[in-house]
Amino acid sequence: MSSAASSPARKQSKPSFARGLFAGRVDEDLIFPYPRLDGDEAEALDMVLAEFNRFAGDHLHGAEFDTRMEIPQEFIRQLGELGMLGFTVPEEYGGSGFSTGAYCRLMQAICRYCAATATVIGGHQSIGIKGIIMFGSEEQKREFLPRMASGEWIGAYALTEPGSGSDAAAMTTRAVYDEADDVWVLNGSKQWITNGGFSQVFTVFAKTPAEPGTKPTQAISCFLVKRELNGVSTTPPMHKMGIRGSNTVDVVFENVRVPGGHLLGQQGRGFKMAMEILNTGRLSLASGCIGSAREMIDASVKFALERKAFGHAISELEMIRHKFALMMAETYAAEAMVYLTTGLCDRGGLDFSIESAMSKTFAGEVLWRVVNHAVQINGGNGYMSEYPYERFLRDARINMIFEGTNEIMRLYISMTGIRDAAAAATAPSLTRVHRALAAEAEAAAVMTRTFAGAMEQTVARHGKDLPARGYVQERVADAIIDLYALLAVLSRCTARLEAAGEEGAARDITLTRLFARQARDRFERNIALLAGPDDELLTAASEVAYKDGGYRLT
Ligand SMILES: Cc1cc2nc3c(=O)[nH]c(=O)nc-3n(C[C@H](O)[C@H](O)[C@H](O)COP(=O)(O)OP(=O)(O)OC[C@H]3O[C@@H](n4cnc5c(N)ncnc54)[C@H](O)[C@@H]3O)c2cc1C
């Protein structure tokens, strides 16, 4: 039998910070003080980023990669030499051993230049290698990690199939064990696999035989499949709206004989492993969104301060100010949320899956709004390919689709958290927020209590129907996303106030105040809509389209 049985049993994760909010609890010890990289790691990261920015200035031609719809293998090899492809691989396996927090800051820096390059690195490191680091046996780690950390072997994560995307457990790829030869025989096909056209190692999820009555999610296993094996083939690269430099192909497995020793983790635990791998993948995706958003803000500010209209710099016009105000406050909040969550992740032993799903959802949608404002602020220039805005817009759109669509994120956030729903007798007291933010802290405490009470009512109102109540799931998720974002902003701004005093933190305070108001207003609206005043109308309106086969009104 294969070696999978030897991999260490996984420790049960503690409940997450966010699940406490569903019961009206704010575990301040988990979010204060605002997490920072430790001194040595921060210093090492600064050096890596300085070297990366030098390299990128000369070699990272995002617009050219976009036009060519390809990133040269030579460039990817250079990323390997720079240590970008083994950043989070433990040092004993040839990597740099950086934390998730440091890795996310690297992805943020890369996305200031090119989201396609970040997609190649993410497909390899965030999800292509991650399974081996998390679940690999010592043997597997020794065999795969050093060559993947150097970039000699590029990784890819193969879960999606033509018939199963969001509903991943409906996959049809199968693996059957051949005891005589100690191999698994793999058959099936995977769709839209990043790096699939040139990766040497695929992390593949497939159905394996299981006892009758086993849940589909417990009949999935994970395999490390080398491209060199007979029966592995890929399609030519696909043309896409954005991240055009990245490589996306379909992969076919025809009677591929996978050595027994390349079953990753325990048989039947593949679905859980697939989801746990995505928890960190979603964080690096989210931090990439922050990088692109900051780049769009910087470029647009430069234009708005110079561009004259009606005798004024357009930056002075209130409608333009309004856009910048939202871009700044939302990016500040998304950044606060992402790095609060990497802090939770790097603590170890905590379940950060809901927080990671919220970070991916919020940061992806913030970027979409920010880049859309940037295109508008730049007017015609925003639409022209000689400027970066239209490329950034096209690149940004994928963040709401891959690594779990934002609808699936909202479903996961709401349905996982609501299991802990319980009204709180009193509003939690936020004792660790700086006194300069007392009003915002009070608002967050009241929002937490309101949220917990509303969750208990929601369970009482919908009970077993909840899994089918998508309208409710959306509002629950949006309400807690705004609450978690506000708490992250309060933690970040408090740290700034403690470090620099009110004067030094004036900018943080301004953005915190604006975000707090906007988040509270959206939150209250979502809580009010939980009773479903519009739901019948929403369903009826969608039925008009379905019954008519589209928009047929004259
Ligand atoms: C450029 C690109 C790169 C990719 N790279 C990879 C990769 O490297 N590895 C990999 O495995 N996959 C990859 N994917 C696949 C990606 O993860 C899937 O496209 C994604 O999970 C969505 O699946 P789908 O496209 O089949 O959409 P569906 O699952 O068919 O969804 C269609 C729509 O229905 C919605 N929907 C579905 N179920 C629900 C529900 N229960 N409630 C509410 N709404 C719902 C979805 O949100 C979506 O809006 C990539 C895709 C792209 C486009």
The ligand as a Gaussian input file, in Angstrom:
#p B3LYP/6-31G(d) Opt

LIG

0 1
 C       -7.835000      32.372000     -15.752000
 C       -8.278000      31.230000     -14.880000
 C       -7.320000      30.496000     -14.173000
 C       -7.727000      29.409000     -13.383000
 N       -6.764000      28.657000     -12.729000
 C       -7.152000      27.535000     -12.067000
 C       -6.169000      26.652000     -11.506000
 O       -4.959000      26.887000     -11.573000
 N       -6.606000      25.506000     -10.898000
 C       -7.942000      25.173000     -10.814000
 O       -8.273000      24.129000     -10.272000
 N       -8.905000      26.008000     -11.333000
 C       -8.532000      27.157000     -11.970000
 N       -9.485000      27.973000     -12.518000
 C      -10.897000      27.641000     -12.387000
 C      -11.643000      28.542000     -11.398000
 O      -11.247000      28.287000     -10.112000
 C      -13.145000      28.299000     -11.640000
 O      -13.449000      28.965000     -12.860000
 C      -14.041000      28.824000     -10.525000
 O      -13.908000      28.004000      -9.413000
 C      -15.525000      28.883000     -10.938000
 O      -15.965000      27.686000     -11.501000
 P      -16.731000      27.715000     -12.923000
 O      -15.986000      28.573000     -13.835000
 O      -16.961000      26.305000     -13.325000
 O      -18.120000      28.425000     -12.614000
 P      -19.595000      27.711000     -11.942000
 O      -19.074000      26.912000     -10.872000
 O      -20.120000      27.037000     -13.173000
 O      -20.258000      28.998000     -11.574000
 C      -20.988000      29.836000     -12.490000
 C      -21.666000      30.948000     -11.676000
 O      -22.587000      30.358000     -10.738000
 C      -22.276000      30.808000      -9.421000
 N      -22.580000      29.763000      -8.453000
 C      -22.225000      28.452000      -8.511000
 N      -22.666000      27.790000      -7.409000
 C      -23.308000      28.707000      -6.634000
 C      -23.984000      28.661000      -5.372000
 N      -24.117000      27.517000      -4.674000
 N      -24.530000      29.808000      -4.882000
 C      -24.421000      30.972000      -5.573000
 N      -23.813000      31.104000      -6.790000
 C      -23.250000      29.975000      -7.298000
 C      -20.783000      31.107000      -9.469000
 O      -20.412000      31.992000      -8.448000
 C      -20.676000      31.746000     -10.861000
 O      -21.076000      33.097000     -10.771000
 C       -9.108000      29.075000     -13.297000
 C      -10.063000      29.821000     -13.992000
 C       -9.659000      30.888000     -14.779000
 C      -10.702000      31.654000     -15.542000

